[in-house]
Amino acid sequence: MAGRSLQVSVVAADHEVWSGAATQVIARTVEGEIGILAGHEPMLAILATGEVRVTTTGGEKVTAKADDGFLSVENDTVTVVAGNASLVK
């Protein structure tokens, strides 16, 4: 949806890994990879071990490795909660 963005938070059990505005989030769930854009229907998914890839509104690519957890989407807000997560350099 033109002009809209996502507010994204990627958090581990004990710290915030990354948060900010984004145009797209791609994450690996137990049912496969999912892509999320603004206007996505509300959902809750269980994460599989893998990468969470975020494209910021400025076009930067941010990648985090996430193990065990969940991803929720509601009202253009994406929250990724993982037992263990870290930015990939």
N, C-alpha and C positions, 0 to 999 in steps of 0.2 A: 504494500500500500504506500503510494507516494507520500512523502512528507512525514510518515510515521516511523518511529524507531522503537526498539525494545530496550527496556531497562534490565540489565543482566547482572546477576551476582553469582559468583562461583566461590563456594566456601567449603573448607575442610572442617573436621570436627572441632579443631582448636584455633582456627584463624581464617580470615578472609583472604582468598587467593587473588581475585580480581573482581572489580565491579565497574560498570559504566554503561554508556549508551552504545547500542549496536544495531546493525541492519539485519544480521543473520547469526544464528547459532546452529551448529551441527554437533550432535552428540551420539554416542553409541549406547543403545539400550539393550536389554536382554532380548528384545524382539527385533533388533536391527538398528541401523543408523536412521536418525531422524533429523530433518532440517526444520528450523522454526524461523518464520518471518513475522513482521508486525501483522496483527489481525488474526493470528493463529487461535484456533479454538482452545478453550481451557483443557488441560490434560495433566496427568501425573504418570510418570514412567520410571521404571527401575533401571538404574544405570548398570551397564556392564563395564568391566575394566577396559579403559581405552581413553581416547582423546576427546576433549570438548573443544571445538574450534569456533571462535567468535570473530566476526568481522565487525570492527567498530564503525561508527558513523563517519569517521575520518578515513576509512579504508584500510586501517592497520589490521593485521591478522594476529590474534592472540590465541595461543594453544596451551591448554592445561591437561595434564594427565590426571585422571580421576579413577579411583577404585571404590567400588561399593557405595551405593547411595541412591538418590533419586533426583529427578528433574521435574519441576512443576512449571506450568505456563498458565497465566491468568492476567487478563487486561494488559497485554503487552509487557508483562513482567515475567522474566525467566529466572528461576532460582535453581541452581545446581548445588546440591548438598552431598558431599562425598565424605566417607570415613577418612580417606587420605587423598589429598589433591595438591598438585604443585604446578607452577608454570614450567613449560618446556622452553628451553633456551634455543 
